[in-house]
């Protein structure tokens, strides 16, 4: 087949493989590779299958990129090559339109994309500070994510911003002067820390909504409900993830005095929220996100547990809303001791909503006595263990509701005279006092710990970490005054408390660099010392800022009223919050938050496409021993991304370094989160990964999380049996293990004839599928059955996360 290349000016020439070879050699130039000819041969072999009869030069560049991309699972060197090729494509397009960063800025301001305020800075000084070498710190997945979701685009959706221009533009929207801008730029462009997605989206733009999370409270009135529905719509519109507490809303059957009628309860109103949140696109780029929180003594709790079911009356289902429980210690104590849990109407017991700790226990027990004496209009009594078992079944099946601990949050409330903490945010890491009139707001940024290892690889560079925290505190505090607040209640809370949320990412990757296994006591101690250091530096910086700019408003008000708090004045009421960091950790090229590697080889589905992620640290370790090759990659893939049971590896590498999410016991996952929680003044967002064999232990696992003083848990992911069947040849390895919702085993003496009535002539595989559909639901099983048997495991968290906390 004769192939023709069509150039940009319309001229045609014959396709020449040698020109492509020369182009690839040009990309490789300067890289430290063993055999550049082998690399080129592999790429050309991939490319040859993709080039059509007629192709433009731009299409040919993209085909070369796709050929390299296909080889990324083989070795990280192809990731580097793909990144360099994509950078070339981005820069080539942008350079055709703009000769400089200043030209881009002036165009974008004139077009209404960026704020005119940016032009007041010394643009020559800032352009001189841009370091294009930092582009090489990005990997392909990170750069692709930047290109598709973060780099500025014109009205035709053409990229008009280079990666380093992006970092500088974001810094210009944060800093108050050139010195601050350069400090923020240098840290972000070196991927030492990153702000959360809304800040990266909107900094410097005409839509100055930087904040990640909002937590509002619905009052028990039609006006209160509709007001918060309106507020939530605008919060979601401007890319904020919303947490909404509905514990005050009266129960089904409660008396409405103004109408002399019975209330329909909270559930029908949640359907309205569900419809609204599903219809609003955050920033025009994605579906908005919301979580509804309720206290588990609410009379409507049983209907609340059913909201995320896929079957039943659609009027009582909310497929787009997330749900969570705001659990008091008294209820957890009753569950642990299998004492009855009483459900009440908040319209009849409003004092229970705002009571915490011992105060809640006293008031709750007083209501129980009234109920037993027949003095309560609405109440219900259920067994504590029965309630928790039903809850855990729903959590395992639907992923909801998440479990967060009301008293744990409020025990460390820095401003109890302002309000109790009524609920947390969508990703469960925010812990800020709020009321129906004051909507909590938090602005997030996360430190990349992998970029803060000392040069000897013996520990962290504490001086560098301190510098990063200091820059982050000032940057985040600046944002509070520049931010656009979609509601007056949100502005009020921010100006009263000035809350910040400094988190981390890359903890698991940093541990491997330091030679520490995630599943070890040393990892827990590392988490504890890190958390303490970060808190010390954050508070020290905030106290210094209070000297310069003043303490947060509520602090001064209490001091003037003679009810001052017993801690030194600081600029911000709270400063620490560890968010999930999904997308920004992709940009930074590191592991998410405090989580371990999900797998050593897996796929991640994102808005930018589906990408194969390999543990590059594992590859480096195997390469040092001369044992990384295509065969090894295939062995790990066949083993579901795990290296634990691969023959011959124990003598080559420390296997404990490379345990994956489901191979680390949930208690260890909780230990690490709890070690950070000791110093984090807000909360740690922590999803729990549970191997199928540990499903019967879920009650113990979540009681353990409560006892370890966690404030929050997030998603519960269970490695399901049927997924294991996709990767192995044996069937029915489950044996007699039981799980929540499993049918009771038939009596041992049941006849073969009776069993045949149940299963007929179905094969073992068909029987397993039927049992799985009964246990997990059709949606889960269909997704698994439709996947390719040879495919990589997929990280479940990325598809679930609230984009705003990323």
C-alpha positions in Angstrom: 0.0 0.0 0.0 1.4 3.4 -1.0 0.9 5.9 1.8 0.7 9.6 1.4 1.4 12.4 3.9 -0.5 15.6 3.6 1.5 18.6 5.0 -0.1 21.6 6.8 0.2 23.7 3.5 -1.7 21.0 1.6 1.3 19.6 -0.2 1.6 15.9 -0.5 4.6 13.6 -0.2 5.3 9.9 0.1 5.3 8.4 3.5 8.9 7.6 4.5 9.5 5.4 7.6 13.0 6.8 7.9 11.6 10.3 8.7 9.6 8.8 11.5 12.7 6.9 12.8 14.7 10.1 12.8 11.9 11.9 14.7 11.9 9.2 17.4 15.7 9.3 17.7 15.4 13.0 18.2 13.0 12.4 21.1 15.3 9.8 22.6 18.3 12.1 22.3 19.8 12.8 25.7 18.0 9.9 27.4 19.9 7.2 29.3 18.7 4.1 27.5 20.5 0.7 27.0 19.4 0.1 23.4 17.8 3.0 21.5 17.5 0.9 18.4 15.3 -1.6 20.2 13.0 1.2 21.4 12.7 2.6 17.9 12.0 -0.8 16.4 9.2 -1.5 18.8 7.6 1.9 18.2 7.8 1.6 14.4 6.4 -1.9 14.6 3.4 -0.5 16.6 3.1 2.5 14.3 3.1 0.5 11.1 -0.2 -1.1 12.0 -1.9 2.3 12.5 -0.9 4.5 9.5 -3.7 4.7 6.9 -3.3 5.3 3.2 -3.6 9.1 3.6 -2.5 10.9 6.7 -1.9 14.5 7.7 1.3 15.5 9.5 -0.7 16.3 12.7 -2.4 12.9 12.5 1.0 11.2 12.0 2.3 12.9 15.2 -0.7 11.6 17.1 -0.2 8.1 15.7 3.4 8.1 16.8 2.1 9.1 20.3 -0.4 6.3 20.3 2.2 3.8 19.2 4.4 4.8 22.2 1.4 4.9 24.5 0.6 1.3 23.7 4.1 0.3 24.9 3.9 2.1 28.3 3.0 -1.1 30.2 6.2 -2.7 29.0 8.6 -0.2 30.6 8.6 3.4 32.1 11.0 4.5 29.4 8.0 4.5 27.0 6.1 6.7 29.5 8.9 9.2 29.3 8.9 9.1 25.5 5.1 9.5 25.3 5.4 12.5 27.6 8.0 14.1 25.5 6.0 13.5 22.3 2.8 15.0 23.9 4.8 18.0 25.1 6.0 18.5 21.6 2.5 18.4 20.2 1.1 20.8 22.9 4.0 23.3 22.5 3.9 23.2 18.8 0.2 24.2 18.7 0.5 26.9 21.3 3.7 28.4 19.7 1.7 28.9 16.5 -0.5 31.3 18.3 1.6 32.9 21.0 5.2 34.0 20.9 5.4 34.3 24.7 3.6 33.8 28.0 2.8 37.5 28.1 1.1 37.3 24.7 -1.0 34.4 25.9 -2.0 36.3 29.1 -3.0 39.5 27.1 -5.0 37.4 24.7 -6.8 35.5 27.4 -7.6 38.7 29.4 -8.9 40.3 26.2 -11.0 37.3 25.4 -12.6 37.3 28.9 -10.9 34.0 30.0 -8.6 35.5 32.6 -9.0 38.4 35.1 -7.5 41.8 34.1 -5.9 41.9 37.6 -3.2 39.5 36.3 -1.7 42.2 34.1 -0.8 44.4 37.0 2.1 42.2 38.0 5.6 42.4 36.5 5.0 40.0 33.7 8.7 40.1 32.5 9.9 39.0 35.9 7.3 36.3 36.1 8.0 35.0 32.6 11.7 34.9 33.4 10.9 32.7 36.4 9.2 30.0 34.3 11.3 26.8 34.2 10.4 24.6 31.2 12.8 21.9 32.4 10.1 21.1 35.0 7.9 19.7 32.2 10.1 16.6 32.4 8.9 15.9 36.0 5.4 15.1 34.5 4.6 11.6 33.4 2.3 10.7 30.6 -0.8 10.1 32.6 -0.3 13.3 34.5 0.4 15.4 31.3 -2.6 13.9 29.5 -4.8 14.8 32.5 -3.5 18.3 32.5 -4.1 18.7 28.8 -7.6 17.3 28.8 -9.0 18.9 32.0 -6.9 21.7 33.3 -5.0 23.6 30.5 -6.9 26.7 29.3 -8.8 26.4 26.1 -10.4 28.8 23.7 -14.0 28.8 22.6 -13.2 26.1 20.0 -11.8 24.0 22.9 -8.2 24.3 21.5 -5.5 24.3 24.1 -3.9 27.7 24.4 -1.7 27.1 27.5 1.5 25.2 28.1 2.0 23.2 31.3 4.4 25.7 32.8 2.1 28.6 31.8 -0.7 26.8 33.6 1.3 26.6 36.8 2.3 30.2 36.6 -1.3 31.3 35.8 -2.6 29.4 38.9 0.1 31.0 41.0 -0.7 34.5 39.7 -4.3 33.9 40.8 -3.1 33.1 44.3 -0.2 35.3 45.2 -0.5 38.9 46.3 2.9 39.9 44.8 5.7 38.7 42.6 7.6 37.1 45.4 4.5 35.0 46.6 3.7 34.1 43.0 7.2 32.8 42.3 7.2 30.8 45.5 3.9 29.1 44.7 4.9 28.5 41.1 8.2 26.9 42.0 6.6 24.5 44.4 3.8 23.5 42.1 5.8 23.2 38.9 8.3 20.9 40.8 5.2 19.0 41.9 6.1 19.4 45.5 2.5 20.4 46.3 -0.7 21.0 44.3 -3.9 22.8 45.0 -7.2 21.0 44.6 -9.1 20.8 41.4 -11.4 23.8 41.7 -8.4 26.0 42.5 -6.5 24.6 39.5 -9.5 25.1 37.3 -10.4 28.6 38.3 -7.4 30.4 39.7 -6.8 33.6 37.7 -9.9 33.1 35.6 -13.0 35.2 35.6 -14.7 32.4 37.6 -12.8 32.8 40.9 -14.3 29.9 42.8 -11.3 28.2 44.4 -12.9 26.2 47.2 -13.4 22.5 47.2 -16.0 21.6 49.8 -19.2 23.0 51.3 -21.2 21.6 54.2 -24.6 23.1 54.7 -27.4 22.3 57.2 -31.1 21.9 56.4 -33.5 23.3 58.9 -36.9 21.7 59.7 -39.1 23.9 57.6 -40.2 24.0 54.0 -38.5 27.3 53.7 -35.3 25.9 55.2 -35.4 22.9 52.8 -36.0 25.0 49.6 -33.4 27.6 50.7 -30.7 24.9 51.0 -31.9 23.3 47.7 -31.2 26.7 46.0 -27.9 27.1 47.8 -26.8 23.6 46.9 -27.6 24.2 43.2 -25.3 27.3 43.1 -22.5 25.6 45.1 -22.6 22.6 42.7 -22.7 25.0 39.7 -19.3 26.5 40.6 -17.5 23.2 41.1 -18.0 22.7 44.8 -18.7 19.3 46.3 -21.6 19.6 48.8 -22.3 17.9 52.1 -25.8 18.4 53.4 -27.1 17.4 56.9 -30.8 16.6 57.1 -30.9 15.3 60.7 -33.2 18.2 61.7 -36.0 17.4 59.2 -38.9 15.7 60.9 -39.8 12.1 60.4 -42.5 10.4 58.4 -45.8 10.6 60.3 -44.6 13.6 62.4 -47.3 16.2 63.1 -47.2 19.4 61.0 -48.9 22.0 63.3 -49.5 24.7 60.6 -51.4 22.2 58.4 -52.7 19.9 61.1 -51.4 17.1 58.9 -48.8 14.3 58.9 -45.3 14.9 57.4 -44.1 12.8 54.5 -40.6 12.7 56.2 -37.2 13.5 54.8 -36.9 10.9 52.0 -39.2 12.6 49.3 -37.2 15.8 49.7 -34.0 13.9 49.1 -35.4 12.8 45.7 -35.6 16.5 44.8 -32.0 17.0 45.8 -31.1 13.9 43.7 -32.8 15.3 40.6 -31.2 18.7 41.0 -27.6 17.4 41.6 -27.8 15.2 38.6 -28.8 18.0 36.3 -26.0 20.5 37.1 -22.6 20.2 35.5 -19.8 21.4 37.7 -17.9 24.1 35.9 -19.4 22.8 32.7 -17.0 19.8 32.9 -18.6 17.1 35.0 -21.6 16.0 37.0 -21.9 17.7 40.4 -21.6 15.7 43.6 -23.4 15.8 46.9 -23.6 13.7 50.1 -26.6 13.6 52.4 -25.8 13.1 56.1 -28.2 11.9 58.8 -27.9 10.8 62.4 -28.8 7.1 62.8 -31.3 7.6 65.6 -33.6 9.4 63.0 -36.9 7.6 62.7 -36.5 7.4 58.9 -33.1 5.8 59.0 -34.3 2.4 57.6 -35.6 4.1 54.5 -32.4 6.1 54.3 -30.4 2.9 54.1 -32.3 1.9 51.1 -31.7 5.1 49.0 -28.9 3.6 46.9 -30.5 0.3 46.2 -31.0 -0.4 42.5 -34.4 -2.1 42.9 -37.6 -1.0 44.5 -39.8 2.1 44.2 -37.8 4.7 42.2 -39.6 7.4 44.1 -37.6 6.3 47.2 -34.2 5.9 45.4 -31.5 8.5 44.9 -28.9 7.1 42.5 -27.0 10.4 42.1 -26.8 11.2 45.8 -24.1 9.8 48.1 -25.2 9.1 51.7 -23.5 8.9 55.1 -24.2 8.3 58.7 -23.3 10.9 61.4 -22.8 8.3 64.2 -22.8 9.3 67.9 -20.6 7.3 70.3 -23.7 6.3 72.3 -25.1 4.4 69.3 -21.7 2.7 68.6 -21.6 1.7 72.3 -25.0 0.1 72.0 -24.0 -1.7 68.8 -20.9 -3.1 70.4 -22.8 -4.4 73.4 -25.9 -5.5 71.4 -28.2 -3.1 73.3 -31.3 -1.8 71.6 -31.1 1.3 69.4 -34.1 3.6 69.6 -35.3 5.6 66.6 -36.9 9.0 67.3 -38.5 11.9 65.4 -36.2 15.0 65.5 -39.4 17.1 65.4 -40.2 15.6 68.8 -36.6 15.4 70.1 -34.7 18.4 68.6 -32.2 18.5 71.4 -30.6 15.2 70.2 -29.5 16.9 66.9 -27.0 19.3 68.6 -26.1 17.2 71.7 -22.7 15.5 71.7 -20.7 13.1 73.9 -22.0 12.6 77.4 -24.7 15.2 76.9 -26.1 13.2 74.0 -26.1 10.0 76.0 -28.0 11.6 78.8 -30.6 13.2 76.6 -30.9 10.0 74.4 -31.4 7.8 77.5 -34.0 10.2 78.9 -36.0 9.9 75.7 -35.7 6.1 75.9 -37.2 6.2 79.3 -40.1 8.4 78.0 -40.6 6.0 75.1 -40.8 3.0 77.4 -43.3 4.9 79.6 -45.5 5.5 76.6 -44.8 9.3 76.5 -43.3 9.5 73.0 -45.5 9.8 69.9 -43.1 8.3 67.4 -40.3 5.8 68.2 -39.1 2.4 67.2 -36.8 -0.1 69.0 -34.4 -2.3 67.1 -31.5 -4.6 68.1 -28.1 -2.9 68.0 -26.3 -5.7 66.2 -29.3 -6.3 63.9 -29.2 -2.6 62.9 -25.4 -2.7 62.3 -25.6 -5.9 60.3 -28.2 -4.5 58.1 -26.2 -1.3 57.7 -23.0 -3.2 56.8 -24.9 -5.3 54.3 -26.0 -2.1 52.5 -22.5 -0.7 52.7 -21.0 -3.8 51.2 -23.6 -4.0 48.5 -24.1 -0.3 47.5 -21.0 1.4 49.0 -23.3 3.6 51.1 -23.9 5.0 53.6 -20.4 5.9 54.7 -19.7 5.9 58.4 -18.5 9.1 60.1 -18.4 9.7 63.9 -20.2 12.7 65.2 -18.6 12.8 68.7 -15.1 12.2 67.3 -15.5 15.3 65.1 -17.0 17.5 67.9 -14.5 16.4 70.6 -11.8 18.4 68.8 -14.0 21.3 67.7 -11.7 24.4 67.9 -14.7 26.8 68.1 -17.5 25.2 70.2 -18.9 28.6 71.0 -19.5 29.2 67.3 -21.4 26.0 66.7 -21.2 22.2 66.9 -19.9 20.5 63.8 -23.1 19.3 62.2 -21.7 17.1 59.5 -18.7 16.5 57.2 -18.2 17.1 53.5 -18.6 14.7 50.6 -15.2 13.1 51.0 -15.5 13.1 54.8 -12.3 15.0 55.6 -13.8 18.4 56.5 -14.6 19.1 60.1 -15.8 22.7 60.5 -18.5 24.2 62.8 -21.6 25.1 60.8 -25.2 26.0 61.2 -28.2 26.5 58.9 -27.1 30.2 58.6 -23.4 29.4 58.2 -22.2 27.0 55.5 -18.8 25.5 56.1 -16.3 26.0 53.3 -12.8 24.5 52.9 -10.0 25.2 50.4 -7.6 22.3 49.9 -4.1 21.7 48.9 -1.9 18.6 49.3 1.9 18.0 49.8 3.6 15.5 47.6 5.7 13.5 50.2 7.5 11.6 47.5 9.2 15.0 46.5 10.3 15.6 50.1 12.7 12.7 50.6 16.2 13.7 51.5 19.1 13.2 49.1 20.5 10.2 51.1 17.1 8.4 50.9 17.3 8.0 54.7 14.3 10.1 55.7 12.3 13.2 54.9 13.8 16.6 54.2 12.3 18.3 57.1 13.5 21.8 56.2 12.0 21.5 52.7 8.8 20.2 54.2 8.6 23.2 56.6 9.1 25.6 53.7 6.4 23.9 51.6 3.9 24.1 54.5 4.7 27.8 55.1 4.1 28.6 51.5 0.8 26.6 51.4 -0.6 28.3 54.5 0.0 31.7 53.1 -1.3 30.7 49.6 -4.5 29.1 51.0 -5.2 32.1 53.3 -4.8 34.4 50.3 -7.4 32.4 48.4 -10.1 33.0 51.1 -10.1 36.7 50.3 -10.0 36.2 46.5 -12.6 33.5 46.4 -16.1 33.8 45.0 -18.7 32.5 47.4 -21.9 31.2 45.8 -23.9 32.0 48.9 -23.8 34.5 51.7 -23.9 31.7 54.3 -20.7 30.3 52.7 -19.0 33.7 52.9 -20.0 34.2 56.5 -18.5 30.9 57.7 -15.2 31.6 55.8 -14.8 35.1 57.2 -15.7 34.0 60.7 -13.3 31.0 60.8 -10.9 31.2 57.8 -10.6 27.4 57.6 -7.8 25.7 55.5 -7.3 22.1 54.5 -3.6 21.0 54.1 -3.3 17.4 53.2 -0.8 14.9 51.7 -0.3 12.5 48.9 2.5 10.1 47.9 2.7 8.5 51.4 2.9 5.0 50.1 5.4 5.9 47.4 7.6 7.8 49.9 7.6 4.7 52.2 9.0 2.6 49.4 11.7 5.2 48.7 12.7 5.0 52.4 12.6 1.1 52.4 9.6 0.9 54.7 6.7 -1.5 54.1 3.2 0.1 54.2 2.0 -2.9 56.3 4.4 -2.4 59.2 4.7 -0.7 62.6 7.4 1.6 61.1 4.9 2.9 58.6 2.5 3.8 61.5 5.2 5.6 63.4 6.2 7.4 60.2 2.6 8.6 59.8 2.5 9.7 63.4 5.7 11.8 63.2 4.8 13.3 59.8 1.4 14.4 61.1 2.9 16.0 64.2 5.5 17.9 62.2 3.1 19.1 59.6 0.6 20.3 62.2 3.4 22.1 64.1 4.6 23.9 61.0 1.1 24.8 59.9 0.1 26.2 63.3 3.3 28.1 63.7 2.8 29.8 60.3 -0.9 30.6 61.0 0.1 32.2 64.3 2.7 34.3 62.5 0.1 35.3 60.0 -2.2 36.4 62.8 0.5 38.9 63.9 0.6 40.2 60.3 -3.1 40.1 59.3 -5.1 39.4 62.4 -6.7 36.3 63.9 -9.9 34.8 62.5 -12.9 36.9 63.3 -14.7 34.6 65.7 -11.5 34.3 67.8 -11.4 38.1 68.3 -15.1 38.3 69.0 -14.9 35.7 71.8 -11.9 37.4 73.2 -13.6 40.8 73.3 -16.7 39.1 74.9 -14.5 37.7 77.7 -15.0 34.1 76.5 -11.7 33.7 74.6 -10.2 30.4 73.6 -7.2 29.0 75.5 -4.9 28.7 72.5 -2.7 31.4 70.9 -4.3 33.7 68.3 -3.9 32.2 64.8 -5.2 33.3 61.4 -7.1 30.1 60.8 -9.4 28.0 63.0 -8.4 24.8 61.3 -5.6 24.0 59.0 -5.3 20.3 58.3 -7.5 17.9 56.3 -6.3 14.8 54.4 -8.4 14.5 51.2 -8.4 11.6 48.7 -6.3 13.5 46.0 -7.2 11.3 43.1 -6.6 13.6 40.1 -3.9 15.8 41.6 -1.9 12.8 42.6 -2.2 11.7 38.9 -0.7 15.0 37.9 2.0 14.7 40.5 2.7 11.2 39.4 2.4 9.7 42.9 0.1 7.6 45.1 -3.2 8.9 46.4 -3.4 10.5 49.8 -2.4 8.1 52.6 -3.5 5.0 50.6 -1.2 2.2 49.5 -0.8 1.3 45.8 -4.1 -0.1 44.7 -2.2 -2.7 42.6 1.2 -3.0 40.9 -0.4 -3.0 37.5 -4.0 -1.8 37.0 -6.1 0.5 34.9 -7.7 3.8 35.9 -10.8 5.1 34.1 -10.8 8.9 34.0 -12.4 11.7 31.9 -9.2 11.6 29.9 -9.6 8.0 29.0 -8.4 4.6 30.3 -4.8 4.3 31.3 -2.6 1.4 32.5 -0.7 2.3 35.7 2.4 0.4 36.6 4.3 0.6 39.9 7.5 2.2 38.6 9.2 1.6 41.9 8.6 -2.2 41.5 10.1 -2.0 38.0 13.2 -0.2 39.2 13.7 -2.8 42.0 13.4 -5.7 39.5 15.6 -4.0 37.0 18.4 -3.6 39.5 18.3 -7.4 39.8 18.1 -7.9 36.0 14.6 -9.4 36.2 12.2 -6.9 34.5 11.1 -8.0 31.1 7.9 -8.6 29.1 7.5 -12.0 30.7 7.6 -10.6 34.2 5.0 -7.9 33.2 2.7 -10.6 31.9 3.2 -12.7 35.1 2.2 -9.8 37.3 -0.8 -9.1 35.1 -2.0 -12.7 35.2 -1.6 -12.5 39.0 -4.1 -9.6 39.2 -1.4 -7.0 39.7 0.1 -8.8 42.8 3.6 -10.0 43.3 3.0 -11.8 46.6 2.7 -15.4 45.2 5.0 -15.2 42.2 7.6 -17.9 42.4 11.3 -16.7 42.5 10.6 -13.1 43.5 11.2 -13.4 47.3 14.9 -13.7 46.7 15.0 -10.6 44.5 12.9 -7.9 46.3 11.3 -7.2 49.6 7.8 -8.5 48.9 6.3 -6.5 51.8 7.1 -3.2 50.0 4.8 -4.1 47.2 1.6 -5.3 48.9 -1.5 -4.0 47.2 -4.6 -2.5 48.7 -6.5 -5.7 49.4 -3.3 -7.4 50.7 -3.0 -5.0 53.6 -5.3 -5.9 56.4 -8.0 -3.3 57.0 -6.8 -2.8 60.6 -3.4 -1.7 59.3 -5.1 0.7 56.9 -7.0 2.1 59.9 -3.8 2.3 62.0 -2.1 4.5 59.5 -5.1 6.8 59.1 -5.5 6.9 62.9 -1.8 7.9 63.3 -2.3 10.8 61.0 -5.6 11.7 62.7 -3.8 12.3 66.0 -2.5 15.5 64.6 -5.0 16.4 61.9 -7.4 19.0 63.3 -10.0 18.1 60.7 -10.2 14.6 59.4 -8.6 11.9 57.3 -10.6 10.6 54.3 -10.0 6.9 54.3 -11.6 4.3 52.2 -11.3 0.7 53.5 -10.2 -2.1 51.2 -11.4 -5.5 52.3 -10.5 -8.9 50.9 -13.5 -11.1 50.3 -12.3 -13.6 52.9 -12.6 -10.8 55.5 -16.2 -9.9 54.7 -17.5 -11.7 57.8 -15.2 -9.4 59.9 -16.7 -6.2 58.7 -18.4 -5.5 62.0 -15.1 -5.9 63.9 -13.3 -3.8 61.3 -15.6 -0.8 61.6 -15.8 -1.1 65.4 -12.0 -1.0 65.3 -12.0 2.2 63.3 -14.3 3.8 65.9 -12.1 2.6 68.8 -8.9 3.9 67.0 -10.4 7.4 67.2 -10.9 7.9 63.4 -13.3 10.7 62.7 -14.4 9.4 59.3 -14.4 6.5 56.9 -15.1 6.8 53.2 -15.9 4.1 50.7 -15.8 0.4 51.5 -14.4 -1.7 48.6 -14.6 -5.5 48.8 -12.5 -7.6 46.4 -15.3 -9.8 45.1 -15.0 -13.5 44.4 -16.3 -13.4 40.9 -13.4 -11.0 39.9 -11.0 -13.7 41.1 -12.6 -16.2 38.8 -11.8 -14.0 35.8 -8.1 -14.4 36.5 -7.8 -18.0 37.3 -8.7 -21.3 35.8 -10.1 -23.0 39.0 -13.7 -22.5 39.9 -15.4 -22.4 43.3 -12.4 -21.7 45.5 -14.7 -19.9 47.9 -15.5 -23.1 49.8 -17.8 -22.6 52.7 -16.9 -19.0 53.6 -19.9 -16.9 54.5 -20.7 -13.2 53.9 -23.4 -10.7 54.6 -26.6 -11.6 52.9 -25.5 -15.1 51.8 -28.2 -17.8 51.9 -28.0 -20.3 54.7 -26.4 -23.5 53.7 -28.7 -26.4 53.1 -28.7 -29.3 55.5 -25.8 -31.7 54.8 -28.2 -34.6 54.2 -30.1 -32.8 51.3 -30.5 -35.1 48.4 -29.0 -34.7 45.0 -32.5 -34.6 43.6 -33.5 -31.6 45.7 -30.3 -29.8 44.7 -31.1 -30.4 41.0 -34.5 -28.7 41.5 -32.7 -25.6 42.5 -29.9 -25.6 39.9 -31.3 -27.9 37.2 -28.7 -28.8 34.6 -26.7 -25.6 35.0 -22.9 -25.7 34.9 -20.8 -24.8 37.9 -20.0 -21.4 36.3 -23.7 -20.6 35.8 -24.4 -21.5 39.4 -21.7 -19.2 40.6 -23.0 -16.4 38.4 -26.6 -16.9 39.8 -25.3 -16.8 43.3 -23.2 -13.7 42.6 -26.2 -11.9 41.0 -28.3 -12.7 44.1 -25.5 -11.4 46.4 -24.0 -8.5 44.5 -26.8 -7.4 42.1 -27.0 -7.5 38.3 -25.1 -4.3 37.7 -21.9 -5.5 39.4 -21.9 -8.9 37.8 -22.7 -7.5 34.3 -19.7 -5.2 34.6 -17.4 -8.1 35.6 -18.8 -10.5 33.0 -18.4 -7.9 30.2 -14.8 -7.2 31.1 -11.9 -9.0 29.4 -10.4 -11.9 31.2 -6.9 -10.8 30.5 -7.5 -7.2 31.6 -5.9 -5.4 34.5 -7.8 -4.7 37.7 -9.4 -1.3 37.9 -9.0 1.2 40.7 -12.5 1.6 42.1 -11.9 4.8 44.0 -11.3 7.0 41.0 -14.7 6.4 39.6 -16.4 7.2 42.9 -14.6 10.3 44.1 -16.0 13.7 44.5 -14.0 15.7 41.9 -13.7 18.7 44.1 -11.6 17.1 46.7 -9.2 15.6 44.2 
